[in-house]
Amino acid sequence: MVYAAALEAGYTKRASTTSREPIATPRGNWLPDRRHAGEPSLDLRKALRSEATRAAIRLLQQVGIPRVVTLASSFGLEGQPAVRRWIG
């Protein structure tokens, strides 16, 4: 859902998002996996294809949660779905 919202917002498959930096959360920095830790950025195509969680969360921050929620609602996904379901 995050990638669809990004494309709808005008991002292209060649747009890149950072993957190296940890994600700041209220509980401290978060590093979901180390699979792409060495890559400074990933384009959207590679991030989606490789299921790069850190890149998807960074993209969610860039696109904005309200945009993703609105798109999810248009598909009939209501309520508070887990973020994990929205990433892919």
Residue pairs with C-beta under 8 A, 6 or more apart in sequence:
1 68
1 71
1 72
1 75
1 77
1 85
1 86
1 87
1 88
2 56
2 59
2 60
2 63
2 68
2 86
2 87
2 88
3 44
3 47
3 48
3 56
3 59
3 88
4 71
5 63
5 67
5 68
5 71
6 15
6 44
6 59
6 62
6 63
7 13
7 44
8 67
8 71
9 63
9 67
11 44
11 59
11 63
12 44
13 43
13 44
13 45
14 43
14 44
14 45
15 43
15 44
16 41
16 42
16 43
16 44
17 41
17 42
17 44
17 47
17 55
17 58
17 59
17 62
18 40
18 41
18 55
18 58
19 36
19 37
19 39
19 40
19 41
19 42
19 47
19 52
19 54
19 55
19 58
20 36
20 37
20 38
20 39
20 40
20 41
21 58
22 29
22 30
22 31
22 54
23 29
23 30
23 31
23 32
23 54
23 57
23 58
23 61
24 30
31 37
31 54
32 53
32 54
32 57
33 52
33 53
33 54
35 50
35 52
36 42
36 50
36 52
36 54
36 55
42 50
42 52
42 55
44 59
46 52
47 55
47 56
47 59
48 56
48 88
51 88
53 87
56 87
56 88
57 83
57 87
60 68
60 83
60 86
60 87
68 86
72 81
72 86
77 85
